[in-house]
Amino acid sequence: MAPPIEPQEVTSPEPSISEGPQALPAAIVIEPMSADTLNLANGDVLSGRLEQYDYPGDTSWNRSDIQQAFAFNSQAVHQIRLGDRAKTTPELSPSMTLQLSNGDQLSGIMESLDDMVLKLSTSFGGTLDLPADQVQWAVFHRQDQSYLYEGPSGLDGWTVGEVNTAQLDGGQWAYRNGSFYATKAASIARMVGMPDRMQLEFDLEWKGSLNIAVALYTDYLQPVSLAEKDSEPDFGGFYSLQLTSYAVNVLMVKQKEPLQYLGMTQTPVFRQGTKAHVDVRTNKADQSISLLVNGRLIKRWVDQGGFAGQGKGIRLVHQGQGSVRFSNLKIQGWDGRFESPPSNRVQSPNDLMTLRNGDKLVGRVGSATAEEITFMIGETPTQTPHNQIEKIEWGGVTDTLRPLRGGEARAHLLGGDHLTIQLRRIEGEHVHSSSPLYGDTTLQISHFEKLDFVDAPTTKANGKQGAQP
């Protein structure tokens, strides 16, 4: 069998990595649909449009092929995946992402903080009053941060490549609501002006086998058949980062030279869930490429022959196994420093504040305004502007994550945030809910991606815990 477009290590001990594409049941394919999708307890999956949800009560569902909406008992609903909806509230540029004791992660702008309440302004629900004693950690986004690329926001500026081989059933990446989707072998590429030291982040979600290749520092926007690379149109050297369900690898690719495998590492990280936050760091000065997944370093590769990437572009190739969603791509310069992921310091009586210059302060978070944090070191207060803070980890805040109860849902928001709410009613553009942490809230459904009414096996592990801004 000829290798795929961006091949895996052929000596991998896991045979399924190098097998051809596998057919997937239609019910588990991630598809870019503008319609809503309803998953019921008996396994039925319906597309259409959510008209209304009440708990206790019924879920009213509409389809274009029926004359009037029909109803299901809301207790029989396992998931609602929401299609495109026009935004009715302005988007905010979040200044922080925080995690609460129940596993919820929220992004927004801190308005204030005292001993009782952290006020967080959000795009999806206005200002939320969060109990200060339930915040486990907060990662602060750089106020002066400028991205070379942030998206996707559509197909404009991207080159959709043709994947045509006898072994792969070719298709194309599709765009919906801030994400690229692929259910067949597909390629998409863009010139983004990659700097010599770079941080590239994105989110992946998949069904079936994960089998993705990311070309780094490419000057060629079409997919490259590595088995026949020397007969391809001229292209400069690039690196192919291989991400599969069983292993990760980096290949150095040049025409007229043998492929160089920089080293495969078997890892369970992509077998333990169906989504991940991927963070790639490159440094031409020391010829290195590093991979972090969910905030943890998986592998650092060094090209002893010198850095081979000659272009400024990225190319994403789906190998055609399973289906995948690619979102929240951010590319920026990198200062060469690795941050440690935030943690829950449940055994510590003290809070820990880490500054962007690497300094660490141990003490107690006092109060905060929209501009600065007051941090107590003993009895001495210090004021630190938000843009000088990397993260704060509160001590002594225990986990309160528990299984969902009747009418509760894990709400997954566009952009990766997620929260747990007791749903009362969904009608029109509004989600009416309550929560021991948030109180009674009216949220904007246009910011929602899906609602899970039953627990996934690894709800907290599948979030972007430890993701860096």
Secondary structure, DSSP 4 states (H G I P E B T S, - for coil): ----SSPPPTT-S-GGGGS------GGG-----SSEEEEETTS-EEEEEEEEEESSSEEEEE-TTSSS-EEEEGGGEEEEE-------SPPP--SEEEEETTS-EEEEEEEEE-SSEEEEEETTTEEEEEEGGGEEEEEEPPTT---SEEE--SSTT-EEEP---SSS-B---EEETTEEEESSBEEEEEE----SEEEEEEEEEEES--EEEEEEEES--S---GGGGGGSSP---EEEEEEESSEEEEEEE-TTS--EE---EE-STTTS-SEEEEEEEEEGGGTEEEEEETTEEEEEEE-TT------SEEEEEE-SSSEEEEEEEEEEE--SPPPPPP--BTT-SSEEEEETTS-EEEEEEEEE-SSEEEEEETTEEEEEEGGGEEEEE-BS---------TTEEEEEETTS-EEEEEEEEEETTEEEEEETTTEEEEEEGGGEEEEESS--TTTTTTS-TT---
